[in-house]
């Protein structure tokens, strides 16, 4: 996916780092995989208002939908100095593939 702007680095047997550079924009994040090889967490840094904070996303309870493993629940968490704040929780019940060419 976008090999010209994203580079992948293996950190260990369960973690990879994705680095994206496009012009002046730079972002890196770490994907952790569970025993089945599915993404369990993503962590990186994001701006919360004007402060750069640690951020974690969790994907859980994968289910098979039309031959694709889809995480049934997803959570986004700010990891601040004052503690964790789960600000987004999703429960996936269905999905639809959208053709960008249409």
Secondary structure, DSSP 4 states (H G I P E B T S, - for coil): --TTTEEEEEEETTEEEEEEEETTEEEEEEEEE-TTS-EEEEEEEEEETTEEEEEEEEEEEEEEETTEEEEEEEEEEEEETTEEEEEEEEE--------TT-
